[in-house]
Amino acid sequence: MMEDLIHHITFNQDDPNLRCIVLYGEGKVFSAGHNLKELTHKDGSDYHHQVFSTCSRLMLGILQCPVPVIAVVQGLAAAAGCQLVATCDIAVCSDTSTFSTPGANFGIFCSTPGVAVGRAVPRKVAAHMLFTGIPLTAEEAIGAGLVSKVVPEESMGLEFESLSGGHIFQIYVNPSPVFPTDEEVAKIVQAITCKSRAIVAMGKKFFYQQLEADIKTAYRLGEEVMVNNIGLADGQEGIRSFIEKRKANWSHGFEKAH
């Protein structure tokens, strides 16, 4: 499953028509994380290293993907499933969803899920989740910043063509994009697809880069990114469209302004 997700997140990601990726889970479980039956002593430490290395590649692949990745959660997101939600750029969940890192209950502390969760929510919230295993409700998750939006469960529905018959969608704009039927998810997807792909990619890359820097370095790097952004053809097109009160005609590329 993780290899499939990695493939579909990285597949064709340099296509200028690809604007965002949506991950979703149906039913009562979004993702329960690793299968503990596959982590027994008989499998050996080399296999265990492979499992967690693959998981790390998936999470880093999401962060390094040039387009936003959106998690749509219905039900439980636990352990590595909670890690997946915390890693995605945007997360929308139903009001009945829950989020937990219960590994310590089973003798396997959620150390790698804690990497993502600890960067998504305040430290004391992360510590409570990791040390107790008690789930967060959807209301608690949005209060802590783990998710972006909470919507009524009965209003959630994704009725557009998936990849590999599964739980991932790549949203293209050529031909015309096919939007999900859920109102909140559709609104997010439409808001992303109407922007310059190059500008969003540049912004996403710097956003995660600056989170790991001290504030002085972050501002210094940010100044350079802003200047480079303004120097792009799409940067100047955006400024002109604002001044002229018209819709921007994006190139979606990184060409310099002339």
Disulfide bonds with the S-S distance in Angstrom:
none
